[in-house]
Amino acid sequence: MVLAGVEVKVSRLEAIVEQIGEAVLATTETIERLADRIDTLSAQVGEQGKQLQQQGYQILALCDAVQTLAETQDDSLQKLTQLTQTLDSLMTLSGESFE
């Protein structure tokens, strides 16, 4: 009778150990899937970081281009003002020569 009780306890322990083993395997698989997802997300975040950096460079290049355009426009405006003044002077001189 004692032997039968020991066998029942051993059988219960085997069942418990088997359940623990299954839980460990399931947990391991879940952790592996999560690690794969994290790797994928990490790669996506890295790619987005590269894209943001590239956009930053493009914005800086655009700012430089706009600044150059503004400087060129300012230079052109100064030359146009000088030309207008010169033409005004010529018109004044030609008006005086006809009088």
C-alpha positions in Angstrom: 0.0 0.0 0.0 2.9 2.4 0.8 4.3 1.5 -2.6 1.1 2.4 -4.3 1.0 5.8 -2.6 4.6 6.5 -3.6 3.8 5.6 -7.2 0.8 8.0 -7.1 3.1 10.8 -5.8 5.7 10.1 -8.4 3.1 10.1 -11.1 1.8 13.5 -9.8 5.4 14.8 -9.7 6.0 13.7 -13.3 2.8 15.4 -14.4 3.8 18.6 -12.6 7.3 18.5 -14.1 5.8 17.9 -17.6 3.5 20.9 -17.1 6.4 23.0 -16.0 8.4 21.9 -19.0 5.6 22.8 -21.4 5.2 26.2 -19.7 9.0 26.8 -20.1 8.8 25.9 -23.8 5.8 28.1 -24.4 7.5 30.9 -22.6 10.7 30.4 -24.6 8.7 30.5 -27.9 6.9 33.6 -26.9 10.1 35.3 -25.9 11.7 34.4 -29.3 8.7 35.8 -31.2 8.9 39.0 -29.1 12.6 39.2 -29.8 12.0 38.9 -33.6 9.3 41.6 -33.4 11.7 43.9 -31.5 14.4 43.3 -34.1 12.0 44.2 -36.8 10.8 47.3 -35.0 14.4 48.3 -34.3 15.3 48.0 -38.0 12.3 50.1 -38.9 13.2 52.8 -36.4 16.8 52.8 -37.7 15.5 53.3 -41.2 13.2 56.1 -40.1 16.1 57.7 -38.3 18.1 57.6 -41.6 15.2 59.1 -43.5 14.8 61.9 -40.9 18.5 62.6 -41.1 18.3 62.8 -44.9 15.3 65.1 -44.7 17.3 67.3 -42.3 20.1 67.5 -44.9 17.6 68.4 -47.6 16.1 71.1 -45.5 19.5 72.6 -44.8 20.3 72.5 -48.5 17.0 74.2 -49.3 17.7 76.9 -46.7 21.1 77.5 -48.3 19.5 77.8 -51.7 16.8 80.2 -50.5 19.5 82.3 -48.8 21.5 82.4 -52.0 18.4 83.3 -54.0 17.7 86.2 -51.5 21.2 87.5 -51.7 21.1 87.3 -55.5 17.8 89.1 -55.6 19.2 91.8 -53.3 22.2 92.2 -55.6 19.9 92.4 -58.6 17.7 95.0 -56.9 20.8 97.2 -56.1 22.0 97.0 -59.7 18.5 97.8 -61.0 18.3 100.8 -58.6 21.7 102.0 -60.0 20.5 101.5 -63.5 17.3 103.4 -62.8 19.3 106.2 -61.3 21.6 106.3 -64.3 18.6 106.4 -66.7 17.1 109.2 -64.6 20.3 111.1 -64.9 20.5 110.5 -68.7 16.8 111.6 -69.1 17.6 114.8 -67.0 20.7 115.5 -69.2 18.9 114.8 -72.4 16.0 117.0 -71.3 18.4 119.8 -70.5 20.1 119.5 -73.9 16.8 120.0 -75.7 16.0 123.2 -73.9 
